[in-house]
Amino acid sequence: MDKLKSLQLETKDEALSYPAVSNSLSADASGSLATTDSNANVQASFTAINPVDVYRAHISKELASLTGLKATEIYPRLQWTQTLDKGDLVLPVPALRIKGKKPNELAAELVEKFPDSDLVEKPVVAGTSIQFWFKPAPLTKLLIPSILKEKAGYGTDARLGLRDPTDPSKGNKRIIIEFSSPNIAKPFHAGHLRSTIIGGFLANVYEAAGWEVIRMNYLGDWGRQFGLLANAFAMYGSEEKLKTDPIGHLYDIYVEINKVSKPEEDGIAEKKKELQEAKATGKDTSDLESQLKDLESKSTNEKARKYFKRMEDGDKEALALWERFRDLSIDKYKKTYARLNIRYDYYSGESQVKPESMEEAAEQLEKTGVSQKSEGAVIVDLTKDPKTKKLGKALVKKRDGSTLYLTRDIGAAVERWRKFQFDQMIYVVASQQDLHLAQLFKILELMGHDDVQKRCQHVNFGMVLGMSTRRGTVKFLDDILKDVGEKMHEVMQRNQAKYEQVEDPAQTADTLGITAVMVQDMTGKRINNYEFSLERMTSFEGDTGPYLQYAHARLCSITRKAGVSPEELASADLSLLAEEKAIDLVRALSQWPDVVQNTLKTLEPVTVLSYLFKMTHMLSSSYDKLKVVGSEPELKKARMALYEAARQVLNNGMKLLGLNPVQR
């Protein structure tokens, strides 16, 4: 083990000489992490952060002496594998860009010349790649103590968030993640649920990588609908219901007033059609025009428009009522978000964008020639440039001078840049808004806000299909979670023996239900649509949330029954972990830090989830072979150390996803 210790020290000493992590890493067709930049170099991690980096440094050094390349040129080309039958690290030889020899011939030559090593087996040629297999004993003795020591920190690497990895005094990078963003007084629909889950996950991932994360909820809290809502409250509102269930009550009265406004709008539409037909035939339209004007002036929507105009003009009474609606709704949202392990640093919203910011944006658009007037309105015509033709024409101001969602988004982006000086800003918004975000980013660029636009990113996602609650098709988040929790409770009661062992069945069912919803949402790639299925998501079989929770609870149960103290685990003879099942589990656990780093590039929850399911399947198949209770004392300690390391990694992964791991 002297060789291992010297390599650990060597890796630590050389860590700062390795250039920073490249952003050009991506998953190749085989699923392994591949670099697309010939100049990309990866900073060697300290052993405590990623023990596998000891192996990367060792292999890089040996190959450097064989190829004439620098070790720092080889280091980032060593990729982790997603299946253990392909080794622990793989080197695609073409990535070395060594001229004069065919890649398969060069691979064979390097394998032939690779010296005997205390850390890795003799490499294996696989086409134009070289597979490296770690020797089990050194890996086990390095990895398990590292996990048991680092605990929740295992897998994280705060240096990835440094603005300059060679100079920590320059501080950490800052990211704004805007997610969830429901509309007040409207149902918290499936799109908002997906945005909440994905955004919360991304915030956790960036924090694990050392970034300063600003979680922002950009509420739909402004517009004519608030005039409609204020008038509705005057007609149908209840102070008591507003206090007890603000979101539900505001929605109910919004529905009621729409029952009044819809027939009115239908009548106005019919009158407009009648007027057009009369004009087309040359008839006198003065009476029809008078009737239309009368209908419009008396309509519920016109009253709402006038009320909202009062709000825009700063009317204190109008704003006081709107502020009550907003504050009560946010208080309710906070309680619901807490159940999902979601918190926010800022509850922003359309209302918070300053009028002067929007005016400044309008003036800048006009001054730069980006905008133009069209039939009284102001538009940005992106069809003039062949490169942006598909982005169409964007309306930035209505004929009556009122602002639109896009106008407010432009103002908000510039305000945030001035306030936070962020390094990156992510909008977690459904793919239905792809055009809107593309227009926003392009307009910011055309306005001369390159410093803002280049830092903005849209993380999109697909739709949830067939989602409804037992109360009907209105999808309030509380309804969704309550229904899944009740269903989970039913499933738990089917196994009465285990059900009786649970201390608080209702609370456990609620936690399992939330896990079920979140895991079903994360199971596929973000962009994919998926079918909302209560039956499938609440099953303990297959790759589901309850299965993950069961796997964690089982490991906790083994710990309780074994009765091995942390001090005993620390002194375990890890050389006893010689069975194939134990070795493969150790190899899988060693991959966790690389999974976290890869997730920072894919921004896909499924990257983490797939790893956790593979690891828990390995655990499940190992219990019969690697028994703890009833084993000889030293073997018991060694196996318990392995299972505790596995529990820690599973716990870390679940928390990164935003889940609450249960103990039993």
N, C-alpha and C positions, 0 to 999 in steps of 0.2 A: 504493500500500500504506500510505500515511500514515493513511488512514481506518481500515484494519484495525487498525493499531497503537494508534490512539486508542481504538478500541472495546475492544481487549484491556485497556488500562489502565482504561477506564471500567468494564468488567465486574469487574476485580479490586477497584477502589475501592468499587464499590457492592455487592460480594458479601455483606458482613455486614449490609446493610440489608434483604436479602431474608429473609423468615421461613423457618422450618425446613421440611424436606421433610414433606409430608403423608402420613399412612398411608392416606388415602382414595383413593389412585390405584388403578385397576384396568383390566384390558383390556376394551375395549368389543367390540361385535359384529364390528366390522371388524378387530379384532386390534391396533388401536393403543392406546396407553396413554391412558386417559381418567380424568378426575377426577369424583368423585361428590359432592364437598363444595364448596359455593360459596365457602367461606372458605379453601379450601386454597391455600397459597402455597408456592412452591418456592424454596429458597435457590439463588442463582446460583452455579455452580461456578467455580473459577478456571480459566482457559483451559487450563492444563497438565493439569487433571483431565478436563475435557470441553470440547474446542474448540467443539463445537456450541453451547455456552451463549453464546458471543459472538453467534451468530446469534439465539438466543432473546432476549437482552438488546436487540439492535438492533431486531428486529421488534416487541418489546413496547413499546419507547420510541416508535417511529413510530406504532403503533396507539393508544397512549395519547393522543397529541396529536390523533388523529382522533376518538376516542370519548369523551374526557373521563374515562376510567377511569385508575386508577393502573397503571403498568407492572407492578407486583407482582401486580396482579389478572389481568393478561393472561398473564404469564409461564408459570404452571402449566397454562394451557389449550392451550399450543402442544405438540402431541403428535408424536412421531416416527412414521413410517409403516413398515409391514413390507414394502411393495413399492415399489420406486423409481418406478414409473409413476404413483404418487399424490403425488409430490413428496418433499421431505426433511423438512418439517414441515407439519402440518395444524392449522388452527384451526377447531373446531366453533363456529360463530358463536352458536348458542343458549346455549352455555356462558357467554357474556359477560353474559347476562341483561339485555340492554338493551331496555327497553320502548318501545312506540310504533311499531316497524317490524317487518315480517316478516323472519325470519332470512335468506331468500334475497335479499331486497331490500337488506338491510343489508350482506350479503356483497358484492353487486355494487357498492354505494356505497363501501365500504372499499377494494375493489380499484381502483376508478376513481381514488380520491384518494391511494392509496399512492404516496409520492414515489419518484423514481428512487434506486436504491441501488447502492453499490459491492459489496455482499455478496450480494444476492438479485435474481433476475429479477423481472419484473412478475408479481405473484401471479395465480392462476387461481381462478375460482369453480367449485366442484364441489357443486351443490345448495345446501345450507345451510352448507357448509364453504369455507374458503379454503386453497388449496394453495400452499406456498412452495417454490421451487426455488433451491438455493444456486448462486451463480456458481462455476464450477469452479476458476478460477485462484486466487482467494483461499483457497478451502477446501483445495486441495492444498498451498499454501504454508504454511498454518497447521497442517494435520493431520499430514502426514508427518514433519516435524521433531519435532513433539510426541510421536508414537509412538516414533521412534528415540531420543529423549531419555529418555522415561519408562520404556521397555521393559516389564518385568513390572508396573510401576505403572500403565500405561495402562488405563483402564477402572475402576480402583478409586477410591473416594472415602472416605477415613477419617473425614471430617467427618460422614457419615451415622450414625456410631456414637456421636457425642458426646451426652451427656445434655442439654447445652444448647449448641446450635451458636454462640450468641453469647458463650459463656464456656467455652472449652476447659478451664479450671482445674477445672471440676466433674467432669471425668473422662469415661470411656467407659461406655456401657451394657454390661451383662453378661448373657450368655445361657448357659443349660445346654442342651445337646442330648444327650438320652439315645437311643442307637441301637445296633443289632445285638442285644445282650442275649440270647445263646444260653443254653440250659440245659446245664450240665455233665453229661457222660455220655450226652447225647442227640445225635442227628445235627444238624449245622448246616444246618437246612432252608432251603428257598427263601425263606420269609418273613424269616429272619434275614439272608440274602444281600441281599434288597431293602432291608431296614432299614439294613444296613451301607453300601451304595452311596449311598442317598438321604441318610442322616445325614451321611456324610463330605462329600458335596457341599454340604449346607446349612451345615456348619461352615465350609467354604471361602468360601461366599458371605457369611456374616456377618462373617468376618474381613476380607474385601475391603472391607466397608462400615464397618470400623473398630470393630466390637464386640469386647469381650473374650469369647472363646468358651471354654467349659468342655465338653470332650468326655467323656461319661460312658457307660460300659458297665455296665448293670444286670443282672448275671448271675443266672440261675436256679440259685442255689447253696445252697438251703435247702429242707427239707421231708422228708417220709417217704421219698422215693426215695433219700435219702442213707443212711438206715438199711438199705434194701434193698441199696444199693451196698456198704456196709461188710461186710454179711453175705456178699455175693457175692464180695468180694475174699478173705474168709477161706476160701471154698470153692473158688474158681477162679482167684484172682489170681496174677500173676507180677510180681515186683519188676523183673525185666529189661524185660518188655514195658511196664510202667507208666512206666519211665524213657524208653524209646525212642519210645513212641507212647501217651501218657497218654489222649488223647481217644478214640482207637480202641479201646484195651484196656478202658477203663471202659465203653464202649458194649458191647463184646463180652460182658463178664461180666454186664452189666445184662440183656442179651438172654438169657443162660443162666439167670439166676435167675428171670426172668419165665416161662421154660419150666416151671419148678417151681411157681411161684406161681399161674399161670393155671388149671391143673387143680384146684388147691386152692380157688381162688375160685369156679370153676364148681361144685365139690362143695358149697361153702357156700351158694351161690345156690340150688342144687337142694334142699338141706335146708331153707332158709328157705321155699321154695315149698311143700314138703311140710308144714311146720309150719303155714303159713297155711291150707292146705286142711283140715288136721286140726282147727284151731280153728273153721273155718267149719262143720264138720259136728258140732261138739260133742264130739269124741273127746278122750281123755286125751292131753295133749301133753308130759308130764313127761319121758319118755324122749327124745323128739325134741329138746326144749329142752336136755337134758343132752348129747346127741350134737352139737348145733350149737355149744354152748359149748366142747366139747372140740375140735371142728374149728377153731374160731376161735382158741382159745388156743395151739394147736400150729402154726398157719399161718405161712408165710413172711412174710406181710404184718404179722402181729401182732408177730413178732420184729423186723421193720423198725421198726414203730411204737415198740416199747420202746427200740430203739437210738437212734432219733431223739429220744425223750424224754430219754435220757442226754445227748445233745448239747444240748438246750434247757436242761437242768439244770446245764450247765457241766462235765460229766465230761471231765477232761483227756485221757484216752486216746482217747475217742471223738472229741473235737475235734481232736486231733493228726492222726488219720488223715484226717478230713474236710479239714483245712487242707492236707495234702499233696496230696490229690486236686485241690483248688482251685488251689493255687500251680502245680502241674505243668501243669494245663489252661490257666491264664492265660499261662504261658511259651510254650506251643504256639500259643495264639491270637495272641499278639503277633507271632510270626514270620509267621503267615499274613496277619494284617492289614497288616503292612509291605509285603507284595506288592501290596496294593491301595492303597498310599499312605494307609493309615488309622492314626491313632495316638489314644491316649486319655490324658486327664489323670487320670482316676479309673476304676479297676475297682471299681465298687461291687457291690451285689447284695442279694438279700433277706436274707442273713445279716448284713449290715452295719447293718440297721435296729435301733436299740437297743430292748430289751424295754420300757424305761421310756417310750419314745416311743409304742409301741403301747398301753401301759397308759393313758398320758395321753390318747391318742385315744379309747380305750374309755370312759374316765371323762367326757370332754368330750361324747361322743355321748349318754351317758346323762343327764348334767346338763342338756344343752340340749333333751332330749326327742326327739332325732333318732332314736335307736335304741330298740328294744323287744325284750323276750324273747319267743321263740316256740318252744315245745316244747323248752325247755332251751338253745336256741341264741340268739344275738343277731343281729337283722336291722335294716336300715333300710328302711322301707316307703315307697317313692317314689310309690306308686300313689294315695296320699291326695290329693295335689295334682294337679288336672287338667293343669297345665302339665308335670308330670314323670311322668305316669301311664305313659307308654311306657317309662320307665326301670326299671319293675318293682320287685321286692324284692331287696335286696342283702344277702347273708350276710356278716357281719363277724367272727363268732366261732362256732366249732363247739360242740356240746354238751359236749365234753370240755374246753372252755376253750382249745383250740389256735387259733392265729391263722391267717388266710388271706391269700392274695395281696393282696386289697383292703385288709385291715388294715395290711399292711406297706407298701403304696403310700401310704396316708394318712400313716403315720408318716414315711416317706421324704421325702414332699413337704414336710412341716413342718420336718423336720431340715435339708433343703437350703436352705429359705428362711432359717432361722436362721443357717446357716453361710455362705451365699454372698450373701444379699440380692440375688438376681438380678432383672433387669428383665423377663426372659422365660425360660420353660422349655418346650422342645419335646420331646414324646414321639414318636419315629418308630416307629410300631407299625402292624401290619397292620389292615385295615378289619374283620377278624373281631373285633377288640377294641374296636370303636366303642362298644358298650354299656358295657363295663368302664370305659373312660376317661370316658365321659359320667357314669357313676355316681360315679366318683372325684371329678371336678370339682364335681358337684352336692353331694356329701356335704361336701367341703371348705368350700363356700359356706355350707351349713346349719350347720356347726360354728362359723361365725364367722371362718373363714380367708379372707375376701374378698381380703386382700392377697396371698395365695398363688394362689387360684383364678383371679383375673383375669389373672394373668401366665402361666397354663398354656395350652398349645395342643397339640392332637393332630394331627400330620401323618400321615395314613394312606395306604395303598396297596393295590392289588389283588394277586391271586395269580399265581404262575408255574405254568403248566400244562405237563404232559408232561415234567417235568424228572427225568431219571435219569442215572446214570453207567454206564460200562462194567462196573463192579463190581456192578451191580444198582441197586435203588431207594433204597438208603441214601445220603443226600446230604451227605457231609462236604465242607466247602468245599475242602479240598485235593484231593479226588477230582474235584470239578467243574473246578477250575483246571487240574489235570493233564490231564484228558480234552480240554478245549478247547485247551490248549497243544499236545498231540499232534496234534489235528485241524488246528490252524493250521500245524504243521510239514509235514504232508502237503500242504496247500494251497500252501505256499511252494515245495515241491519240484517242483510242476507246471511252474514256470517256472525251468528249470535255470540259464539264463544269469544271471538276477537273483539266484537263490539263491546262486550261487558268489561274488557280490560282497559278501554279508553276512558280516561278521567273526565273529560268534558266533550262528549260526542257532538254536541251542537257546534262548539267552537272548532273542533277538528274537522267536521263536515264543511264548515264555512271556509277554512283554510284549504282543504282539499278541493273544494269547488272552485275557489279562485285560481288555484294551481291548474286545475283542469281547463279552465277558460284560457289562461295565459299560454299553457303549453300547446293546446290545439292551435292557437293563433301563430305560434312560433315554429310549428312542425315543418312547414314548407318554406320555400323562398318567399320573401316579402311580396314580390310582384304577383305571385300566384293568387287567384281567388280560391276560397275554400268553403266547404259546406259546414255550417254550424250544426253539430250533432250532439245533443245531450247524452244519448246512449253511448256513443263512441268515446266522448271526452271523459266520462265518469267511470270508465272501465278500469279495473286494476290489471287488465291483461293488455299486452301490446305496448307500443311506445306512447304512453299517455302520461299526463301529470300525476295521477294517483299512483302509477307504477313507479315513477321517480321518488315520490314521497315514501312509498312502501320500501324501496331499496334503502333509503336513508334511515328509516325507522328500524329496519332489520339490522343494520350495522350498529345503531345505538343499542339495540337489544343484546347483540353479541357482546358489546362493551360492558353492559350492566351485568350480564351473566358471568363473564370471565373474571371480573373483579381484579383486573390488573391495573396497578397504579401508573401514572405518567413516569415516575422514577424508574419503575421496572421496565417500562417500554424503552426508556432511554438506554438501558443496559442490556437490551436483548441481543442475542447472538444472531445477527442477520444472515450469517453464512448457512444457517439451517434452512433458509428459504430456497431450496434447490429444486423443488418440483416445477414442472413446466408451467402449470397454472399460476404459480407464484411469480415465476420469472416474467411471464407475459403480462401479468397485472402490473408489475413494477415498470415494465417497458411502457405500458399504456399511461401510467401515472406520470411518467417522465415527459410526456407530450403536452401536458396541460399548459405550461407557460407559452409554448408555441401556438397552441389553439387560441389563447387570449390575444397574442400578437396578430395572428391571422384574422381574427374577428375584427380587429381595428381596421383591417383593409377591406374585408367583405361587407362589414356593417350588417351582417345577417345573424339573427338569433339562432338560426338552424345550425350555424357553424359550431356553436357551443352545445346545443341540444343533441346533435348527432353524436358528438364525442361522449356526452354523458350517457346516452343510451348504450353505446358500444361498451363503455366501461362498466356500466351496471349489468349488462348481459354477461360480461366476463366474470363479474363478481358472483352472479347467480349460479354460474356453472362451476364455480370453484368451491362452494361451501361444503359439498360432499367430500372433496379431495383434501381440503385444507381446514379440517375441524379444529376448533379452539378448545371448547369444553371437553374434558376427558383426555386431552393430549398430555404428553410428558411436559413438565413445567417449563423447561427452556424452549421447547418447540412452541408451546402455548404462547409464551411471551413474544417470540419472533412473529408468529402468525397474527397475533393481536396487534403488533406494531404495523404490520402490513395493512390489516383491516382498518386501523385507526387512520393511517395515511390515506386510504381509499375514501373513508368517510369524510375526511377533511377536504379532499379534492372535490367530492360530490357536493359537499356543503358550499364550498367556494363557488362552484359552477352554478348551483341553484340560486345563490344570492346574487350572482352576476346577472342572472336572468330576471331577478326581481321577485323570486319566490321565497316563502318562509318555510325552511325545512322543519318537518315535525319530528319529535323524538320517539313517539310511539303511536 
